[in-house]
Amino acid sequence: MKKPVAILGVGMTKFGRITGRSNTEMALVAGTNALKDAAVSPGDIEIAFCTHCNQGVANGLRVFNALGISGIPITNLELACASESRGVFLAAELISAGAYDMAMVLGVEKMPRGMVPTGGDVSEAGYEARMGLTMMPGAYAARVNRHMYLYGTKREHLAKVAVKEHRNGSLNPNATYRDTYTLEEVLNSRMIADPLTLYMCSANADGATATILCSVEKARQYTTKPVLLVGWAAASPVYSKDEPGLSDSPVDLLGKKVYEMSGAGPEDVDVAQCHDAFSPGEIFVLEDLGFCPVGEGGPFVWEGNTEIDGNIPMNTDGGLVSCGHPIGATGGRMIAELVWQLKGQAGQRQVKNSKMAMLHNEGAGGANVMMFKA
Amino acid sequence: MVTDKQKRKVAVKGGIYKLATSPGEKDYLIGSKCTSCGAHFYPKRAVCVYCYGQDLEEVPLSDRGKLWSYTIARQTYPGTLLTPPFVVANVELPERVYVTSLLTGVDFRDVRIGMDVELYFFKVTEDEEREVFAFAFRPSSGQK
């Protein structure tokens, strides 16, 4: 059995398009906040990961040096939208195995304007990209349409999630988008790729987040009540003979691994974060992680189960939809919100008596699932 | 003087589909078939993901399938060949591969998951020397 790991500190910047705020400035804010939260000195960090997609070669060196950290192994890590949680996964494996005692994972992204292409210049790209068939959220929308066809999921269900994300985001000073919308406003907002409308989609934002992890023994030097990371699992998309082509990452299998590792079940989870790049993502993840039966995610969210005062509060900070999506820094935002929930520091968004928190972060190339315990 | 007949017929990108070069030949989508376990793949690949075999042969794929899912694209990136709005279809072929394709010949409101569709090729753009052909699917004419 793998030894649990302590989350000693978290930090983040406000997310959003704030002109004149450089990648390094954002990293300095997030990193300093995490170091202060952990009450550790930059000199105590033994290994570091900088998670990002678009910040260029050697970005890790730049941002960690700005924080005063140098000499130790600093590695840049990219896994699209799941970069930062993958960084935390790897840091946890290293600490749990006894290879290092304290690690820092810092995610930072200054995003370009407009749609995010799935790789490279269109003129260099494959057939589908050149035609215009790979637009986001096209592939996602097709998956949603399939779910609606198989299970009778309704557009109203998809919109209900977005209403919740935006309402939660209005309670979060760090979110990019803090307006609230009615169900009708979400359904009637501009159609991007049927059935996904504008207010169901997350948008680009700049931001940085940081997490400091250490061994449980080391954590006792700093706090009597560390938040623990008690389960973690990661995977890449799989080929399945049951479904044609490359399926998504096997989130249901990751969920099972994490439940087994942490000795908990879906009924024990008090608060959670899932990857809602598009609001229907919540419906898929609720089913994959066993919070409701497969096919019933739509009615489950419609009944309010994922509200802050619901059975399984999901994305209490507004998720990707409301916070915005600085790609390499999104995993850390999820971790920060869950840690704040477990420590009773989530203010207006606080879920009462949070003891167990679950995370799902997914991107092109993989997914990570984690369980945290107060 | 260059007439349309003399222009070269080319694909948007090589290796995805083969355009007929002489009468009697058919255009087709290129797939891979693993000679060890029989699995098919699209687009073609060098290593089988199920048995790790490296003897994959290029095969023409079926030209009829079923609509597995779809969306209606309302915006694209700059520089793409298609202009929105258009239907992006995921077509499942009998070989158990799925092809992402343009879907035409049907009103957006009438697209249904499970509908029978057939492959065709069309000129998507041209320049002085070449006619560029792409592929799409449309509702099946019903004959097998």
Interface residues (C-beta under 8 A of the other chain):
Chain A: M115 P117 V122 S123 G126 Y127 E128 A129 R130 M131 G132 L133 T134 M135 G138 A139 A141 A142 R143 N145 R146 Y149 R190 M191 I192 A193 D194 P195 L196 Y239 K241 P244 G245
Chain B: A11 V12 K13 I16 A39 P43 V49 Y50 W68 S69 Y70 T71 I72 A73 R74 Q75 T76 Y77 P78 G79 T80 L81 L82 T83 P84 F86 V88 N90 E92 R96 V97 Y98 T100 S101 L102 F108 I113 G114 V124 A134
